[in-house]
Amino acid sequence: MQPSSRLHAEWLRLYAADASGMPALVDAQGRTRTLVLSLGRPADWATLSAVWQAVQAEGGLPAPGIAVSGTDSFQLWFSLTEAVTAGEAHAFLDALCKRCLAHIGTPRLSLLPAPPDAHGDAQHVAAIPAQQGEAEQWSAFVAPDLAPMFNETPWLDLPPSPEGQAELLSRLRSAKPAEWQAAQDWVHGASDGNTAGHRATPRPPMPTPEPMHGCSAASASASLDPGTFLRQVMGDASVPLALRIEAAKALLPHVPPCP
């Protein structure tokens, strides 16, 4: 990630733990602005998308970023305007899972940052996009409409376009302190079974986000195979050019050579 790039700037805006210009997710005091919930082994967007919707419609948070881990998981990336302790961040994700993913076995879940260890250090997720070892597999942020395509293979086969990644991050915003507090009241009140005086004020359902192109998430997952879907994205003039280029790059290995 080039320090002067648009992607770097968007990363700092959303996820950097402090204002030093460094992309670290945890600062020297063990505080963070980034919470990451992963569901994998196997990856299952249908299940995690319900959490993505609930934290907006019921918890009142801005839409978290959606990512594929490059190995075996989908991830939700939450961003806060003000840093909180790693313990507070982890407790929120734990309560969120008890509310929304109680039927999912804990081995399939990863909640980061982890609580601080005996030395006060807090483990956090690796920055993305990034190549995973020697494999031709990349972690990346993905658009909501494209997420269903990665259930079987939660990675990109080619390096994602920095401009495409920056465009996706530019559509996200960090949760303000009042939104974060209301979301905490919501998850902790629900997970503790306390429904009196501890749950956030009910919020009206949020409208379904507009698709980023002419194909809805439902049609992407139900009626189109991945190749057809990518061709539609590539040929749709309403899609941002950077994302059309990413679709073309994903199709490139599958295009037969010219005779």
Buried (B, 14 or more C-beta within 10 A) or exposed (E): BEEEBBBBBBBBBBBBBBEEEEBBBBBEEBBBBBBBBBBBBEBBBEBBBEBBBBBBBBBBBBBBBBBBBBBBBBBBBBBBEEBBBBBBBBBBBBBBBBBBBEEBEEEBBBBBBBBBEEEEEBBBBEBBBBBBEEEEBBBBBBBBBBBBBBBEEBBBBBBBBBBBBBBBBBEBEBBBEEBBEBBBBBBBBBBEEEEEEEBBEEEEEEEEBEBBBEBBBEBBBEEBEBEEBBBBBBEBEEBBEBBBBBBBBBBEEEEEEEE
